[in-house]
């Protein structure tokens, strides 16, 4: 139980983080001898100094309603202070607490970083009869992302393998995810690279060369283009920072390449710089099957959603990356397409 006794109680910042954590996870919260049974909730910064509530408040709103007025007054400034405020402290980690800030259009949410460990997922999803979507999903918090899919989106697991899987979801669950694509993407990922190609089905080269050239083609070339000439090296460096020395999970979708080899090729390719040199790199392969790996299950859902919106022709919030066809000359009749997203 937390008890507020002074206008600037030093535990108020802990109260701030505990509300974010327990609201997100839909846990029981005890405040001033009163118990609030919270549903999974996305917290907004303004919630901490709200003064008006509906006539039929939720349990979360009931909690906000009874918060100490001194806490609310202090929160109205401390939540937003740029370098020393509560959000700023939570983003870098404070007293065992860590949070993430999620911006969706005009909305801003604060969610807990449950695992405090980044990871990467590599997965594929079929598109039509002869194309494949390859997804590299950078996951800042796999426990928090998984909780969102399972509890906020209420996705059911496949009963046989006890895992989340896009292909096992019925139309209503898929519709719910697609209607919340940007929110789901923002909570589950902090970087996404997507490649659309027929090369995994119509193989005109060794799979090792195909995979390497598909990744390289997203981020090379266009040296004379006014925006691409600086964007592409910057994106390559940014993706490299997200995958280097980070546990990377990959399914067996690129046979005969082993998942371990796929991970090495990805990190190795992203490490290359103009001029022929490479940054030092450390591939870290997480040797887990999909039912054992939360990052793989998260990436499967993201891949399924992403291939669907691409197939429907509505790319937002993804951005198109012109593909450097010099890397895939044998596919000039059916050139790959590439997309990326960063929050």
C-alpha positions in Angstrom: 0.0 0.0 0.0 1.2 3.5 -0.8 0.3 6.4 1.5 0.8 10.1 0.5 1.6 12.4 3.5 3.4 15.4 2.0 3.0 17.7 -0.9 6.3 16.5 -2.4 6.4 13.0 -1.1 9.5 11.3 -2.5 7.5 8.1 -3.2 5.2 9.9 -5.7 7.5 9.2 -8.6 7.3 5.5 -7.6 3.5 5.8 -7.5 3.7 7.2 -11.1 5.7 4.1 -12.3 3.6 1.6 -10.4 0.4 2.9 -11.9 1.8 2.6 -15.4 3.0 -0.9 -14.8 -0.1 -2.3 -13.1 -2.5 -0.5 -15.4 -0.8 -2.0 -18.4 -0.8 -5.5 -17.0 -4.3 -5.2 -15.6 -3.2 -6.0 -12.1 -4.8 -5.3 -8.7 -3.7 -2.0 -7.2 -4.0 -1.0 -3.6 -4.1 2.7 -2.7 -5.1 4.3 0.6 -6.6 1.0 1.8 -8.8 0.7 -1.3 -8.3 -2.0 -3.9 -8.7 -1.3 -7.6 -9.0 -4.3 -10.0 -7.6 -2.8 -13.2 -8.2 -4.0 -16.7 -5.3 -3.9 -19.1 -5.0 -0.1 -19.9 -2.7 2.2 -21.9 -1.8 5.1 -19.7 -1.6 8.7 -21.0 0.6 11.3 -19.3 -2.4 13.6 -18.8 -4.1 10.9 -16.7 -2.0 11.8 -13.7 -3.5 15.3 -13.4 -7.0 14.6 -14.7 -9.7 16.5 -12.8 -12.9 15.4 -14.6 -14.3 11.9 -15.0 -17.3 10.2 -16.5 -20.4 9.4 -14.4 -19.6 5.7 -14.7 -15.8 5.5 -14.3 -13.7 2.4 -15.0 -11.7 1.0 -12.1 -8.7 2.8 -13.6 -10.5 6.1 -13.7 -11.7 5.5 -10.1 -8.1 5.1 -9.0 -7.1 8.4 -10.8 -10.1 10.1 -9.2 -8.9 9.5 -5.6 -5.2 10.3 -6.1 -3.9 12.8 -3.7 -4.5 16.4 -5.0 -0.8 17.2 -4.1 0.3 14.4 -6.3 -1.8 15.6 -9.2 -0.6 19.1 -8.8 3.0 18.0 -8.8 2.5 15.6 -11.7 1.2 18.4 -14.0 4.8 19.7 -14.1 7.0 16.8 -13.1 5.6 14.4 -15.7 6.8 16.6 -18.5 10.0 18.2 -17.3 12.5 17.7 -20.1 15.7 16.2 -18.5 14.7 15.5 -14.9 11.0 14.8 -15.1 9.3 11.5 -14.4 9.0 10.5 -18.0 12.6 11.4 -18.7 13.8 9.4 -15.8 11.7 6.4 -16.7 12.9 6.3 -20.3 16.5 5.8 -19.1 15.5 3.7 -16.1 14.8 4.7 -12.5 15.0 2.6 -9.4 14.3 -0.6 -11.2 11.5 1.0 -13.3 11.7 1.6 -17.0 9.1 2.9 -19.4 8.6 3.5 -23.1 6.8 6.5 -24.7 4.5 5.6 -27.6 3.2 8.4 -29.9 0.3 7.6 -32.2 -0.9 10.6 -34.2 -2.1 13.0 -31.4 -2.1 10.3 -28.7 0.8 9.7 -26.3 1.0 6.6 -24.2 3.4 5.5 -21.4 4.0 1.7 -21.2 6.3 -0.3 -19.0 9.4 -1.9 -20.4 8.9 -5.3 -18.9 11.8 -7.3 -20.2 14.2 -4.4 -20.5 15.9 -6.4 -23.2 15.8 -5.8 -27.0 15.6 -8.6 -29.5 15.1 -9.1 -33.2 12.8 -11.4 -35.1 13.2 -12.6 -38.8 10.2 -14.2 -40.4 8.4 -14.6 -43.7 4.8 -14.6 -44.8 3.4 -15.8 -48.2 1.8 -13.3 -50.4 -0.3 -14.7 -53.2 1.0 -17.8 -55.1 4.6 -16.7 -55.8 5.7 -13.9 -53.5 7.0 -13.7 -50.0 7.3 -11.0 -47.4 10.5 -11.0 -45.5 10.4 -9.1 -42.2 13.2 -8.0 -39.9 11.4 -6.8 -36.7 13.4 -4.9 -34.1 11.6 -5.6 -30.7 12.5 -3.3 -27.8 10.6 -5.3 -25.2 9.4 -8.8 -26.1 7.6 -9.4 -22.8 5.6 -6.1 -23.1 4.8 -6.7 -26.7 3.7 -10.3 -26.1 1.5 -9.1 -23.2 -0.1 -6.5 -25.5 -1.0 -9.0 -28.1 -2.3 -11.6 -25.6 -4.1 -9.4 -23.2 -4.8 -6.0 -24.8 -5.6 -7.5 -28.3 -6.9 -10.7 -26.7 -5.3 -12.9 -29.3 -5.8 -16.7 -28.7 -3.0 -19.1 -28.9 -2.9 -22.1 -31.3 -4.1 -25.0 -29.1 -1.7 -27.5 -30.6 1.6 -25.6 -30.2 0.5 -23.1 -27.6 1.8 -20.1 -29.5 0.5 -17.0 -31.3 0.3 -17.4 -35.0 -1.3 -15.2 -37.7 -2.5 -18.1 -39.8 -4.5 -19.5 -36.9 -6.4 -16.2 -36.2 -9.9 -15.9 -37.4 -11.2 -12.9 -39.4 -12.4 -10.9 -36.4 -9.0 -11.1 -34.6 -7.2 -10.1 -37.9 -9.6 -7.2 -38.4 -8.9 -6.0 -34.9 -5.2 -6.1 -35.4 -5.4 -4.4 -38.8 -7.6 -1.6 -37.4 -4.9 -1.1 -34.7 -1.9 -1.7 -37.0 0.1 1.5 -36.2 -0.5 1.1 -32.4 0.5 -2.6 -32.5 3.5 -1.9 -34.6 4.6 0.9 -32.3 4.3 -1.2 -29.1 5.8 -4.3 -30.6 8.6 -2.8 -32.7 11.0 0.1 -32.8 12.3 -0.7 -36.3 11.0 -2.7 -39.2 12.5 -3.7 -42.6 10.2 -5.4 -45.1 11.1 -7.0 -48.5 8.6 -8.2 -51.0 10.0 -10.7 -53.5 9.4 -13.9 -55.5 13.1 -14.9 -55.2 12.5 -17.3 -52.3 10.1 -19.3 -54.5 11.7 -18.7 -58.0 15.3 -19.3 -57.0 17.7 -18.2 -59.7 20.8 -18.1 -57.5 22.1 -19.7 -54.3 19.9 -18.8 -51.3 22.8 -17.4 -49.5 23.4 -14.9 -52.3 19.7 -14.1 -52.6 19.3 -13.3 -49.0 22.4 -11.2 -48.8 21.5 -9.3 -52.0 17.9 -8.7 -51.0 19.1 -7.0 -47.7 21.8 -5.1 -49.5 19.5 -3.9 -52.3 17.2 -2.2 -49.8 20.0 0.0 -48.5 22.6 0.4 -51.4 22.8 2.5 -54.5 21.0 5.7 -55.5 24.2 7.7 -54.8 23.0 10.6 -56.9 19.4 10.7 -55.6 18.9 13.9 -53.5 17.4 12.2 -50.5 18.2 8.5 -50.9 22.0 9.1 -51.1 22.0 10.1 -47.4 18.9 8.2 -46.2 20.2 4.7 -47.2 23.5 4.8 -45.4 21.8 6.3 -42.4 19.1 3.5 -42.4 21.8 0.8 -42.8 23.7 2.1 -39.8 20.5 2.4 -37.7 19.4 -1.1 -38.5 22.9 -2.4 -37.8 22.7 -0.8 -34.4 19.4 -2.6 -33.7 20.7 -6.1 -34.7 24.4 -6.1 -33.8 25.1 -8.0 -30.6 21.4 -8.4 -30.0 19.6 -11.8 -29.6 18.1 -12.6 -33.0 15.4 -15.2 -33.5 14.8 -16.8 -36.9 12.6 -19.6 -38.2 13.7 -22.2 -40.7 12.2 -20.3 -43.6 15.3 -20.0 -45.8 16.3 -23.7 -46.3 18.9 -24.9 -46.9 20.3 -21.9 -45.0 20.2 -22.6 -41.3 18.6 -19.9 -39.1 22.0 -19.3 -37.5 23.5 -18.6 -40.9 20.7 -16.2 -41.8 21.3 -14.2 -38.7 25.1 -14.0 -39.4 24.4 -12.9 -43.0 22.0 -10.2 -41.9 24.4 -8.7 -39.4 27.4 -9.1 -41.7 25.6 -7.4 -44.6 24.4 -4.5 -42.4 28.0 -4.0 -41.1 29.3 -3.2 -44.6 30.1 0.5 -45.3 30.8 2.4 -48.4 34.5 2.1 -49.3 34.6 -1.6 -48.8 35.2 -1.8 -45.0 33.0 -3.3 -42.4 32.2 -2.3 -38.8 33.1 -5.0 -36.2 30.0 -7.1 -35.7 28.7 -9.8 -33.4 25.8 -12.0 -34.6 23.8 -13.4 -31.7 21.5 -16.3 -32.7 18.8 -17.3 -30.3 18.4 -21.1 -30.8 14.7 -21.4 -30.0 11.8 -22.8 -32.0 8.7 -20.6 -32.5 6.7 -22.1 -29.6 9.7 -21.3 -27.3 10.3 -17.8 -28.7 8.2 -14.8 -27.9 10.1 -12.6 -30.4 9.4 -15.1 -33.2 5.7 -15.2 -32.4 5.5 -11.4 -32.2 7.3 -11.2 -35.6 4.9 -13.7 -37.1 2.0 -11.5 -36.1 3.7 -8.4 -37.5 4.6 -10.2 -40.7 1.0 -11.3 -41.2 -0.4 -7.8 -40.6 2.2 -6.2 -42.8 1.7 -8.5 -45.8 -2.0 -7.9 -45.5 -1.8 -4.1 -45.6 0.8 -4.2 -48.5 -1.5 -6.5 -50.4 -4.4 -4.1 -49.8 -2.3 -1.2 -51.1 -2.4 0.9 -48.0 1.2 1.4 -46.9 0.9 4.0 -44.1 2.8 4.1 -41.8 5.4 2.1 -43.8 7.7 4.1 -46.2 8.7 2.8 -49.6 12.4 2.1 -50.2 13.5 2.1 -53.9 15.3 -1.2 -54.5 18.8 -1.3 -56.0 18.2 -3.7 -58.8 21.9 -4.1 -59.5 21.9 -6.5 -56.6 19.1 -8.7 -58.2 19.7 -8.4 -61.9 18.2 -11.8 -62.6 14.9 -10.5 -61.3 14.5 -7.5 -63.5 11.3 -9.0 -64.8 9.9 -9.1 -61.2 12.0 -6.7 -59.1 11.8 -6.8 -55.3 10.1 -4.0 -53.3 11.3 -2.8 -50.0 9.7 -0.8 -47.1 10.8 0.4 -43.7 9.4 1.9 -40.6 10.9 3.7 -37.5 8.8 5.4 -34.9 
